[in-house]
């Protein structure tokens, strides 16, 4: 990333932009993989897996996760209709257990990403999955949506749906709201 110069005359808006950049970089450094986990279909329908061993960080602590089949189970999700998108955080905890956090159904993939819940700061985001229109969660998932390895770029990542939002762990979101 190229260095940027910020003048004091830019006021609060520029400070907010700088703070957002800092927090996004912090989340990428401390809550996501440094090596792509190459997420793909699990051997069981409706599940996703890591196809390679990956390393990353969870709250600043090094985390290594082997290639794990069927790590994320989305098979219980309701199928989507035409024109619907839904995004999911693909989490890994300190014991290498996978879990998901679902956003809400939206009309575009970008809106689905923008309306993911705030990050859980007890888990690392190994990726995100955006289910496309007519996704059948009882089938293989990769071809029915978009897989993002690590934190997705762009969009909002704090559950507010505002385009200027930050990628922030839940604890920090709550602190800033106080």
C-alpha positions as CSV (number, residue, x, y, z in Angstrom):
1,X,0.0,0.0,0.0
2,X,1.4,3.4,-0.9
3,X,1.9,6.0,1.8
4,X,-0.6,8.7,2.0
5,X,-0.2,12.2,3.2
6,X,-3.0,13.7,5.4
7,X,-3.1,17.5,6.1
8,X,-4.4,18.8,9.3
9,X,-6.8,21.0,7.3
10,X,-8.8,18.0,6.1
11,X,-10.5,17.9,9.5
12,X,-12.6,15.0,10.9
13,X,-13.5,13.3,7.6
14,X,-9.8,12.8,6.8
15,X,-9.1,11.6,10.3
16,X,-11.9,9.1,10.1
17,X,-10.6,7.8,6.7
18,X,-7.1,7.4,8.2
19,X,-8.6,5.6,11.3
20,X,-10.6,3.3,9.0
21,X,-7.4,2.4,7.0
22,X,-5.6,1.7,10.3
23,X,-8.4,-0.5,11.6
24,X,-8.7,-2.4,8.3
25,X,-5.0,-3.1,8.3
26,X,-5.1,-4.2,12.0
27,X,-7.9,-6.7,11.2
28,X,-6.0,-8.1,8.3
29,X,-2.9,-8.5,10.3
30,X,-4.4,-9.8,13.6
31,X,-7.6,-11.7,12.6
32,X,-7.0,-13.4,9.3
33,X,-4.8,-15.8,7.4
34,X,-1.4,-14.7,6.1
35,X,-1.4,-17.6,3.7
36,X,-4.5,-18.4,1.6
37,X,-6.4,-21.4,3.0
38,X,-7.7,-22.1,-0.6
39,X,-11.3,-22.6,0.5
40,X,-13.3,-25.1,-1.6
41,X,-16.0,-27.6,-1.5
42,X,-16.0,-30.2,1.3
43,X,-16.5,-33.9,0.5
44,X,-19.9,-33.6,2.2
45,X,-22.5,-31.5,0.3
46,X,-23.3,-28.2,1.8
47,X,-19.9,-27.9,3.5
48,X,-16.7,-26.0,2.7
49,X,-13.1,-26.9,3.5
50,X,-9.5,-25.6,3.5
51,X,-7.6,-27.3,0.8
52,X,-4.1,-26.4,2.1
53,X,-2.6,-25.8,5.5
54,X,-2.7,-22.1,6.3
55,X,-1.2,-19.8,8.9
56,X,-2.6,-16.6,10.3
57,X,-3.3,-14.7,13.5
58,X,-6.1,-14.7,16.0
59,X,-6.0,-11.6,18.3
60,X,-2.3,-11.2,17.4
61,X,-1.4,-14.8,18.3
62,X,0.0,-17.1,15.6
63,X,-2.5,-19.8,14.4
64,X,-1.8,-22.7,12.1
65,X,-4.7,-24.7,10.6
66,X,-4.1,-27.9,8.6
67,X,-6.1,-28.7,5.5
68,X,-9.5,-29.7,7.1
69,X,-12.4,-31.3,5.2
70,X,-15.9,-30.2,5.9
71,X,-14.7,-27.4,8.2
72,X,-17.7,-25.1,7.6
73,X,-21.2,-26.5,7.6
74,X,-23.8,-24.4,5.7
75,X,-26.1,-27.4,4.8
76,X,-28.9,-26.2,7.3
77,X,-29.3,-22.9,5.6
78,X,-32.5,-22.2,3.7
79,X,-32.1,-22.2,-0.1
80,X,-32.1,-18.8,-1.8
81,X,-34.5,-17.6,-4.4
82,X,-33.7,-15.9,-7.7
83,X,-32.2,-12.5,-7.1
84,X,-31.1,-13.3,-3.5
85,X,-27.6,-13.2,-2.1
86,X,-26.4,-14.1,1.4
87,X,-22.9,-13.8,2.9
88,X,-21.3,-15.8,5.6
89,X,-18.1,-15.3,7.7
90,X,-16.0,-18.5,7.7
91,X,-14.4,-18.5,11.2
92,X,-11.7,-20.6,12.7
93,X,-11.0,-20.5,16.5
94,X,-7.9,-21.2,18.5
95,X,-8.6,-25.0,18.4
96,X,-9.0,-25.0,14.6
97,X,-12.7,-25.5,14.8
98,X,-14.8,-23.9,12.1
99,X,-18.0,-21.9,12.5
100,X,-20.0,-19.5,10.5
101,X,-21.8,-16.2,11.0
102,X,-24.6,-15.4,8.5
103,X,-25.6,-12.1,7.1
104,X,-29.0,-11.2,5.9
105,X,-30.5,-11.9,2.5
106,X,-29.8,-9.0,0.1
107,X,-30.3,-8.2,-3.6
108,X,-26.6,-8.0,-4.6
109,X,-23.4,-9.7,-3.5
110,X,-22.0,-6.3,-2.5
111,X,-24.9,-5.7,-0.2
112,X,-24.6,-9.2,1.2
113,X,-21.0,-8.5,2.2
114,X,-21.9,-5.1,3.5
115,X,-24.5,-6.6,5.9
116,X,-22.4,-9.3,7.5
117,X,-22.5,-9.3,11.3
118,X,-19.7,-7.5,13.2
119,X,-16.6,-9.6,13.5
120,X,-16.2,-12.0,16.5
121,X,-12.9,-11.1,18.1
122,X,-12.5,-14.5,19.6
123,X,-12.2,-16.1,16.2
124,X,-10.1,-15.5,13.0
125,X,-11.8,-14.9,9.7
126,X,-10.4,-17.5,7.3
127,X,-12.7,-16.3,4.6
128,X,-16.2,-15.4,3.5
129,X,-18.7,-17.1,1.3
130,X,-21.3,-15.2,-0.7
131,X,-24.1,-17.5,-1.8
132,X,-25.6,-16.5,-5.2
133,X,-29.2,-16.5,-6.5
134,X,-31.0,-19.9,-6.2
135,X,-28.2,-21.4,-4.0
136,X,-29.1,-24.9,-2.8
137,X,-27.2,-25.4,0.4
138,X,-27.7,-29.2,0.2
139,X,-25.4,-29.2,-2.8
140,X,-21.8,-28.4,-3.6
141,X,-21.4,-24.7,-2.8
142,X,-18.3,-23.3,-4.6
143,X,-20.0,-23.0,-8.1
144,X,-23.1,-21.4,-6.6
145,X,-21.4,-18.4,-5.0
146,X,-18.1,-16.6,-4.5
147,X,-15.5,-17.7,-2.0
148,X,-13.2,-15.0,-0.5
149,X,-10.0,-16.3,1.1
150,X,-9.2,-14.1,4.1
151,X,-11.1,-10.9,4.7
152,X,-12.9,-9.6,1.6
153,X,-11.8,-6.3,0.2
154,X,-14.3,-3.4,0.0
155,X,-17.7,-3.3,1.6
156,X,-18.5,-2.9,5.2
157,X,-17.5,-5.5,7.8
158,X,-19.0,-4.3,11.1
159,X,-22.7,-5.3,10.6
160,X,-24.0,-1.8,10.1
161,X,-24.6,-1.9,6.3
162,X,-23.0,1.6,5.9
163,X,-20.4,1.7,3.1
164,X,-18.0,3.8,5.2
165,X,-17.9,1.2,8.0
166,X,-14.8,-0.5,9.3
167,X,-13.5,-4.0,9.6
168,X,-13.6,-4.2,13.4
169,X,-13.7,-6.9,16.0
170,X,-16.9,-6.9,18.1
171,X,-15.1,-5.8,21.3
172,X,-13.8,-2.7,19.5
173,X,-17.1,-1.9,17.9
174,X,-18.8,-2.0,21.3
175,X,-16.1,0.2,22.7
176,X,-16.5,2.8,20.0
177,X,-20.3,2.7,20.4
178,X,-20.0,3.5,24.1
